[in-house]
Amino acid sequence: MSKIDRRIRNVTKRGADPFAESGLAPEESRRYQPESQALINETLAPKEPLTGEHSPLGSEHQNPIGSRIKD
């Protein structure tokens, strides 16, 4: 079984520029910041549950008795 290296070598502080810390030039770092922040915001955004028309069941689904239920 091979060993997995799990040692943390660098932690970027909040508000710091991870691209600059990685050695990128300031203008290149600024170019990547907006896209990176957008991806972070999208990942951290609360996810809405799939309901209604976006549900795999649709906006109407059947209850176990057989009558239709409207959302």
Secondary structure, DSSP 4 states (H G I P E B T S, - for coil): -PPP-------PPTTS-HHHHTT--HHHHHHHHHHHHHHHHHHHSPPPP--GGGSTT-SEEE-TTS-EEE-
